[in-house]
């Protein structure tokens, strides 16, 4: 042993202990194991817990030893001695004596733990450490247990086999409240399923006590159990899974688990089909999973097949086009398996019709006929088949342009039959596992469906003589000016309207733009013009159901919009764009006042929503509130909104006027989701409703007294201390406190905790893409006040002292970012 180490430890000389840090790491590296053994002897003495001098000497020596081990990378050499000292702490009391007051041996255990377990990627070290580490889980020290759990999670990621022998201990620790270890159970289940199977029901009972992230880890465990086909233990948990299926945070994960179960034990889910149907109606985006589960249950017997077919056929008629092939695969698999349900005509239905809506209609009629009349004689079926085919041809041939543009189901069917090795065999996929060929077909079908929308849009635009150039299909609507129309004989749309007779009606200027992917024949334009001309000649009062409906509810609409307008802003512009999965609405909001310091006088706040029909509905109600008389389907504003609506809908679904009549007002649940989305994107940091002006105005226009202060040169908008995250692993606390100043176009921060410390690299606000609180799915107990700043090159994570302080920083940063962007827009405009 090095003579200084020997002197300090032998004499327990606190005055010389600090000199250990003057020695080079390489100079003392050879004597570290011997020193650790000497420390173990000292810490095991009877009076150690009351001897402050001995505790101080041991603490300094351990710090010096662990530093030297890290610097010289000699953990494998001294690991055995380090683990022996660590294990000796288990012989003593580790529970805190007071509030956050660790015992002397708990301090030793904590210091050694970080040195050992940071080497989680070194199997020889972890093989020594893990058997000791799991013993600390049940020693009553919560902080020690929490940190131990974080390190063990890393060890499970690196090499789960090391923890496998201790699965039972880990499960018991979880059941005692150490929920952090839930994250390791899926990996351990692969190695040691039996201890987890024995306690799976008890683990299920913890669901209500867990936060959202921990609940996801528990569901990951269920997914792993389902893949192992442990139906014996899963059967008891299936009611629990269906009980949480309506939770929007977990419905997708739970459906994946049920989908896995349905692939080998569909009978276990048969009793829960009504619940599954309700969930499919509540969450249309999950229809892909629910359809596959219905398809699996339908394969049990013919009676269930009929029930499941009716559901799938109804969904085929009503669902958006991205799910049609999944539904059609399940329908065809069932009709192939139970050919007696549709008889010989099922193949003709799939071949002859190239419209999903037509297929659904014909399948529904056939199912009703079969249910009503029972099994038919083969000759009768042959006699009736020409009638069925005639009906089918009339549907298909009703529009020759549609026929040319839509997908041929026959090609899809033939390709699918070639892929199947056995005739009539049913092909099944788990969620998201559709083959590449089918994905290609789905994208192809989607483009065809959109091309059909282009046909209809061309018909609308041909009224005003517009001739657009080739390009991608987009649609937009702009509400940029609201004014009183007193002198004009025509509305600002350039189209005659019954609303122009109202001298003092408020009209919102709107424009719509389309571009198409192909030039359409003149015949299509002529047909569209003829159809519109015929509609225009009919008296509105007798022909227009939308007009009559609005006439009955005009007062309610105006009152509703007045109340809703205080909670939800109306966008100035709406552009519908097509994405891979569905259509989205890009909405732009600006300030109504546009004062001297306005944040959005030259720019606008942009929001992307996956609920375009809801926003179109809101804009329609707002448009009606501007007029004293009810709008009709021929009103220019309605025509514009109708075209947008059709851009978001599949052919064959409800028309715009039907949808507006069936549901006069949006559901409150949908409006709540809109408000939540606006909160998530921090809209209300930048805008507020002004009761005095009766409109939505930006922060600066609503608070002119603050605007003058903010825009003073050199005047900081906000300053104070924040903690910046420094390490990769979110569950290991590593935060550095810095002093921040928000001023001008920059967020400045100092290298130290004081504003007198030198500056570090500032964050340029003009380069900030977004500012958000840490997403709920990532938020846990250790990050209640965190928020993130995303720039084009880096992501920063900061934490305030409390939630109120975090909200203040968020609002100020968002205002400053908007101000920087507005300043750039003004400079660009001035330059141009």
N, C-alpha and C positions, 0 to 999 in steps of 0.2 A: 504494500500500500504506500502511496505517496506520503512523505513524512508530514506534510501539512495536514492532509486528511487524517492521518493517524493521530496527530497532536490534537486537532479540533475534536475528533470523536472520542478519543481516550479521556481527555480532560474536560470535555463538554465546554470548551472555551468559546463563548459567544463573541468575545472581542476579536478573536482571530478568524472567525468563520467567514467574515466578509472578504478576507484575503484570498479565499479560494477562487474568486472571480478574476483575480489577477493572473492566474495560471492559464497556460495554453491548453486547449481541449486535448490535443494529442499527448500532452505531458502527463495528464491524469487518466487517460482512457484505459490504460492497462490495469488500474487499481479500482475501477468502478464496482465490479462485482463484490470485491472484498469489503468495500465501503458500505454497500447495500446490506450485506450480512451484519455488519456492525450496527447499522441503523435499526435493523430488525430486532436486535438484542436490546438496544436502548428503548425502543418504543414498546417493548413487551414487559418492561420493568413495572413493578407494582405502583410506583409513585409517578409514573409518566403523565398521567392525566391531570395531575395537580402541580407538576413542575414546569413552570413557564419557561425557565432557562433551557431545559432539555427540549421542549417543544420548539423553541425558536431555533436552536442549533439544528435539529432534525429538519425543520422546514427549509432552512438555508441550504443544507447539504443536499437534500432531495432536488431542490431547484437547480443547483449546480450540476448534479449528476444527470438529470433528465436533459438539461441543455447540452451537455457534452455528448450524450448518446445521440441526440438528434443531429448535432453538427458533424459527428464522426460516422454517422450511419452504422452504428454498432449495436443496434437493437437485438439482432439475432445472437450476438456474442454474449450480451448481458441480460437477455430476456428471461432466462431461468431465475436469476437472482432477483430481478425486478418483480416477477410474478410471485416469488416466494414472499417478498415483503408485502406485496399487495394482498396475498391470501392471509397473511398474519393479521391483517386489519379485521377480518371476519370474526376473530376470536374476541373482539371488543365491541363496546356499544357504539353504534353508528347513528342512532336517532338524535335529532337536534335537541339540545337541552332547553333552548328558548327560541324566540322568533328569529328564524334564519341564522341561528348560532350553531354551526357545525361542531361536532366533537373533534378532538385532536386526531383520532384515527380516521374519521371521515375526511378530514383535510388531506391526510396522507393518501388515502384511497383515491380521492379526486385528482390529485396531482399526478399520481402514477397512471391512473386510467387514461388520461389524455395522451401520455407518452406512449403507452402500449397500443391502445386501440386506434390511434391515428395510422398505425401500420396494418390496417384491415386488409390490405391487398398483399400481405406477406403470409402465406399459409403456415410456415413453420412457427411464426410468432403467434398467430391466432390459434393454432392447435394447442399451445400452452395456455393462452389467455382465456379462451371461451369457457372452459369448464369452471374457471374461477369467476368469470364475469357474471354468469347466470345466477350464481349464488347471491350476488349483491341485489338481485331483483326483489327479493323478499325480506330485506333487512330493515324496511320501514323508513328509509331516507328518500323522500320523494324527489329531491333535486338530483341526488346521486343516481336514482333509478331512471329518471328522465334522460339524463345525459348518457347513461349506460345504454338505454334503449336506442338512442340516436346512433351510437357507434355500432351496436349490434345490427341495426338496419343496414348500415354500410357493409358490414361483414357478410350479411346474407346476400347482398347484391354481388359481392366479389366471389364468395364460395359458400353456398347454402349448406353443403355437406358438413361443414364445421359445426353448424347449429342443430343438425338433424337429431343427434342423440339427446338433445336437451329440449325437444319439442314439447314434452309434457310440462316441464317447468315454465316454459315461455307461455303456453296456453293458460296455465293457472295464474300467471302474473297478469295476463290480459283480463281474465275474469275478475281479478282483484282490483281492477281499475287502471292498469297500465296500458291504455289504449294505443300508445305510440307503437307498441310491438305488433299491432294488427298488420302493419305493412309487410312483416316478414312471413306471415302465415301462408300466403299463396306459394312462396318459394319452398317453405318447409313441407307443405303438403305433398309436393312432388317426391320428397324423400321419405317422409314418415306420415302417411295419411291416418293411421289408426288413432293416435292420441287426439287428433283434431276431430275425426268422425265421432269419437265418444263424447266430445263437448260441443258439437256443432249446434245443438238446440240451445245450449246455454249462451253461446256466442250470439245467436240470433236475438236473444232477449236483450242484448246490449244496444241494439240499433237506436232506440229512442234516446239513449244517453250520449251518443257519439256526435261529434260535429260532422260537417258535410264531407271533409276529406277522409276522416276515419270511416265513415259509412261507405265510401267508395272502396276503401281497402277491404272491408268486410264483403262487399259484393264481388270484388275480384276473387276472394276466396271461394265464394259460391260458384263463380264461373269455372274455377279450377276443379272444384268437386264435380260439377256437371260434366266437364270434359272427361273426367275419369269414370263416368257412368256409374257413380255410387248412388243409384236410385233408391236404395234402401234407406239411407240417411236423408236423402233429399225430399222424399215424400212427405216427411213431417214438416219440412220448411216451405213447401209450395204455397200453402195458405198465407204464410208470412210474406212471401214474395209478391203475391197478388194484392196483399193488403197495402204494400208500398208502391204499387204499380202506378198509381195516380200522381205520385210525387214527380213533378217535371224535372227535378234534378237527377233522378235515378231511373226514370221510366225506360230510357234507352238501354241502360246496363241490365236492368231486370229482364227486359224482353230478350236480350241476347242470351241470358241464362235459360229462360223458358224455351227459346228456340233450340238451344243445345239439347235440352231434355226431350223436346218433341221429336228429335231425330231418331231416338231409340226407345222412348216410352211415351208416345202421344196419349195413351189412355189416361195417364196421370193428370193430364190437362183438360180432358173432355168436360169435366163438370164446371170449369171456369170460363167457358167460351162467352157467356153473357158479359162477364167482367171485361174480358178481352175486347169484346165488341164496343163497350162503352169507352174504353181507353182509346181505341182506334178512332172513334168519333171526336173525342176530346183533343187528341194529338194526331192530326192528319199526317204529319211528317213521319210517323212511326208505322204507317200502313204496310211498308215493306216487310217488317218483322211479323206483324199480326197476320198478314196474308199467308205467310209461310207456316205459321203455327196452325191456322185454320186448315191449310192444305194437308199438313201432317195428320191432324186429328181426323180429317175426312177420309183418310186411307184406312181407318180402323174397320169400317163396314159401310154398306151402301146407305143405310139410314142416316148415318152421320155425314156421309158424303153429300147427300141431298141438302142437308141443313147448311153445310159449309159452302156448297156451291152457290146457294141463294145469296149468302153474304158476299162472296167474292164477286159474283156477277153484279150485284148492286154497287160495290165499290168500283168496279171497272167502268161503270157509267158515270160515276160522280167524281172520281179522283183525278188529280192532275196527271199530265202525260208522262212524267218521269217515273211513275209507278206502274204504268200499264203493262209492261212486259213481265214484270214480276207477277202481277195478278193473272195475266194470261197463261203463264207457265203453270201456275198452281191449278187453274181451271182445266187446262188441257191434260195435266197429269191425272186429275180426278176422273175426267170423262174417258180417258184412255183406260184407266184401271177398272172403272165401272161403266163399261160401254152401254149397258142396258138403260142407263139414265136418259141419254139423248138419242139412242138408237143410231141408225146409219147416217143421220143428217148432221152429226156434229162435225164431221170432216168437211162437209160442204160449207158449213158456216164459217170455219176458219179460212177456207180457201177463197171463197167468193167475196167476202167483205174485206175491204181495206180500211175500214173505219172502226176504231175501238168502240165507239158509241153504238154503232150498228150491231157489232158483235154482241155487246151487252144486251141490247134490246131483243135481238133474236134468241139469245140464250135464255133470257128471262121469260119470253113467251113460250119457248119450248119446255122449260121447266114447269111453268104453270100448267101447260097442256098435259104434260105427263102426270103431274100431281092430281089433276082433275079427272083424267080419264083412266089412269092406271096404265098397266102394260098393254100396248097395242099389238095387234096381229101384224106380222111383217108385211103382208100384202097391203093392209091399210096404210102402213107407213110409206110404202112405195107409191101408193096412189096420191098421198098428200104431199110428197116431197116436191113435185113440180110447183105446187102453190107456194111452198116455203121459199124455193129458189127464185120464183118470180118476185116475191116480196123483197127478197134479198137484192135481186138485180135492180129493183126500183130504188132501193136505198142507195146502192152503189152508183147507179147511173144518173142520179138526181143532179149531179154537178160534175161535168166532164173535167173541169179544171181541178177540182178536188181529187178526182181519180188519178190524174197525172202526177199530182204532187205528193200523195200519201204513200205510206210504206206498205208493201205487199206482204201480207201475213204468210202467204204460201211459201215465199222464199225463206222466211224465218222458220216455218214449221219443218221444211225439208232439211234445212241445216241442222235443226235440233234432232231430227230422226237419224241423220247420219252420225251425229256425235254420240248417240246412245248405242251402246254395244248390243243391248238386247231389245228386240221389238217390244214396245209398250212399257219399257222400264221407266220408272220415275226418277228424274234427276233432281237432286236437292242441293241447296247451297246454304251455308250459314250466312249471317248478316254481313253485307258488304263483300261477299265472296263470289259475286257474279262473274262468270268467265269473261275474258277479254272480248270474245266475239259478240257476246250479248251486250256488253257495254258499248261496243262499236255500233251495234244495231240501235241501241237506245238513243245514242247521240244522233244517228242518222234520222231516226223517227222524229226526234225533237226538231231537227232542222226542217223537216217536211211540214210539221205542224205549224212552225213559225212562218213558213212560206205561205201557208193557207191564210194566216193572219194578214200577210202582206196583200193578198188578193182583196180582202175586205177593206183594208186600209186604203188601197188604191181606189176602190169604189167611192169611198168617202171623200178623198182628196180630189177626185176628178170633177167634183161639183165646182170647185173654184179654179179649175183649169191648171192645177199645179202639175209639174212633170219633174219628179225627183230623179236624181242620179243613182247609179248602182252603189250599194254599200251595205253595211250591217243594219239590221232592223232595229231602230230605236224609236222611242216616242217620248214626247215631252210636253208639259203644259206650264205656262207661265202666268202667275198672278202678280204683275209688277206695278200696276197703277190702279187705284180705286178712285173714281171720280163721279160727278153728277152729270148724267146725260140729259141735257135740256134742249139743246139746239139741233143735235144730230137726228136725222130721220132713220139711220141704220145703226145697229149695234157695232161695237168695235171689231167684231168678227168678220165683217163684210158680208153678212148673210141676214136677210129679212127675218125678223122674229117678232112674236107677239109682245115681247117685253119692250120693244121700241115705242109702243104706244104710251108708255108710262113716262111722263115728262120728268119726274124727279127720282126715278129709280136709280139705285146705285148699281153700276156695272163694273165688273172686274175684267180688265184687259187680259185676254188669253191668246196664246198661240200654240200651234201644234206642228211638229215637224216629223216627217218620216223619211226614211230611205229604204230601198228595197234591194234584195239580193238578185233579182232577175227582172228583165223587162216583161211586162204582161201584155197579152194580146189585146187589141182594141176592142174585141168582142166583150171582154170582161169589163172594160170601162163603160161600154154602152149599156150592158145589163145593169151595172150599178146605177148609172144615171137614170135609166128607165124606172128602176125600183124606187129610187128616191123621188122621182117626179110623181109617181103614183101615190106615194105616201104623203107628199105635200098637198095633194088635191083633196085629201080626206079632211073633214072638219075635226079639229082637235078635240072639241068637247065630247064628241060621240065615239071617237076612235082611240083616243090616247088614255090608257089606263093610268099611266104615271101622272098625267095632269089631274085626273079625277082623284087619285090617291092623295096627291099633295094638296089639292083643294080642301079635302076633308081634314088634313092634319097641318095646315099652314101655321096656325097659331102655336101648336106644339113644337114645330120645327124651329120657329123663331125663338121661342123661350129656351129650347134645348141648346141652340147654338150660342145664345147669350151666356148661359151657364157654363157650357163646355169651353167656350173661348177664353174663359179666365184660367183654365187649367191646362189646355193644350193649344199651342200656337198653330196658326194656319200657314203652311209653307207658301213662299212667293213663287216657287217653281218646283215642278215635279217631272222627273225624267225616268221613264221605265226602261230598264236594261235587262237583257237576258244573261243569266249566268249558267254554269254547268248544271246546277241542281234545280234552279227555279228563277223566276223573275224577281228583281229587286227594284225598289223605288229610291232614287236619289233625290232628296229633298233639300231645298235651299231656303234659309230663313235670313231676313235682314231686319234692320231696325226701322220702325215706322217714322220716327222723328228725324233721324239723320242730322243730329246737332253738330256743333263745332268740333267736339271731341269724340264724336260717334265711333264706335268700334267697327261698325259695318256700313259705312256710307259708300265705300267703293268695293267692298268685298261682301261675302255672305258666309253664314255658318252652314256647313253641309252635313247631312245625316243620311246614312244608308239604312233602309228598313227592308226587312224580309216580309213585311205585311202590306204590300202595295194596295190590295183591294180595300183594306181598312182605311188607308189614307185617302184613297179616291172617294170612299163613302163620306169621310169627314169633309173633304173639299166640296162634294156635291151639296151637303147640308148647308155649308157656308155660302155657296152660291145662291141657294134658294133663299137664305136669310137676307140677301141683298135686294131682293125684288118684292114688290107689294103683291104681285100676282103669282100663282103657281107656274112653275116651269113645265114645259112639255117635252116630249121626246124629240121634237124638232127644233128646240131651242139650240142656238149655237153652242152655248156653254155645256149643255147636256151632250151634244154630239161630240164635243172634244173629250169630255170625261168618259163617254161611252167607248170611244176609240182606245183610250188608255186602258179601260177595263178589259176590253177584248184582247189587248196585248198580254194581259196577265192570266187569261182564262183559256181553258181547253175548249175546242169546238164541241158543241153538244151540251155544255153545262149551262147553268142559268144565264140568261141575258142580263144586261145591265139594268134595264127597267124592271125585270122580274125580281132581281136581287134587291133593288131599292124598295120595291113594294112589299116583298115578304118580310123584310127587316127594316123598318123605318129608321131606327136608330141602332148604332153599334152596341154590342154587349158591353156591359160595364167592365167585365173581366178583360176584354180586349183593350179598352181605354186605359185600364190600370197597367197593362203591359206596355202601352205606349208611354205612359208617364214614367215607368221604371226604366225604359230604354233611354228616355231623355235625361233622366238622372244619371244613368251609367255613363253617358257621353258628356256629362257635366254641362248640359245645356243651361240649367238654371243658375250656374255660376255667372253666365254671360248675358242672360235675358231675364226679364221679369215683367209681369203684367201690370201696367199702370192704370189704376182705376180712374185717375183724373183724365188721362188721354183716351182711355178705353181701347188700348192697343198694347201689343208687346214691344217693349223698347229695350235697348242694350243697357248694360250696367252703367256706362258713362252718362247716357241720356237720362236714366232714372235717378242718377246721383250726381248732378252737375257740381255740387259743392266739393265732392271728392275728385272730380275730373280735373279741376284747376290745380289741386295739390299734387296729383299724380303726374301731371304734365310739366311741373316745375323742373328745370334743369338741375341734375344732381340730387334730387329729392328721392330717397328710396321708398318704394311702395311697401316693402316689408323687410325686416331683418331679424335674425335670431339664430338659435342653435337648432341643428337637426343632426340626426345620426345617419351616416351613409353605410350601406351594406358593403362589406369588403370581400366576402368569400362566396364560394359556389354553392355550398350545401345550406339550404334555407333553414334546416332544423338545428344547425349549430350556430350559436349566437356569436357573431363577429361584426360588431358595429363600431364605426369610428365617428366620434363627435366632431363636428366642424361648425364654423360660424358662416352663415349665409346672408347675402344682401341681394335683394331683388330691386334693381334700379335700371332705368332706361331699357335697352335691348338685351340685357344680360342678367343671368343669375350668377353672381360672384360667390365663391366660397374660399375660405382661408385654410391653410394647411393645419392650423391649430384650432383651439376652442375660442380664441379671442379675436375681436375685429382688428386688433393691432398686429396680428400675425401676417406674414407675407401672403399674397394672393396665389391661388392655384389656378389652373386653366378654367376660365369661365364657360358657362353654357350659353351659347348664342340662342336667344329666344326665337329668332326667325327660322332656326333649323329644327325647332321642336315640332314633332309630328303630332303627339298627343300627350295628355297628362291624365293619369287615372289612379284611383285607389287600387290597392292590390285586389285582384278579382276574388270573389267569394269562394270560388273553388280552390283558391290557393291560400286563402286566409285561415290561419290557425290561431291558437291562443297566444303565441309568441309574436304575432304581427298584427295587433289590433289597430295600429295607427300608421301603417305603411302606405306609401304611394309611389308611383313610378313615373319617370319622365322619359319618353321615347324620343330620341333624335335620329337623324338619318344614319348615324354611325355607332351609337351606343345607347344602352339602357341604364338609367340610374335608379336605384331604389333608396328611398329616404324614409326615416321614421321620426315623427314629431313626439312631443312629450305627452300629448293626449289627443283624443279625437277632435276636440274643438280646435286645437292648434293646427291639426292636420287639415281640417276643413278650411281654415283661414288661409293657410299656405296654398291649398289647391285653388281656391277662388282667385287669390291674388296672382298666382302663376298663370292661370287660364286667361285672366283679364290682360295681363302683360303680354302673353303670347298673341292674343287677338289684336292688341294694340300694335305690336311689332309687325304683324301681317298687314294690318290696315295701313301702317306707315309705308310699307313696301309697295302696296297697291297704289297709294297716292303718288309716290315717287315715280312709279312706272307710268301712271296716267299722265303726270306732268311732263315726263320725258317724251312720251308719244305725242 
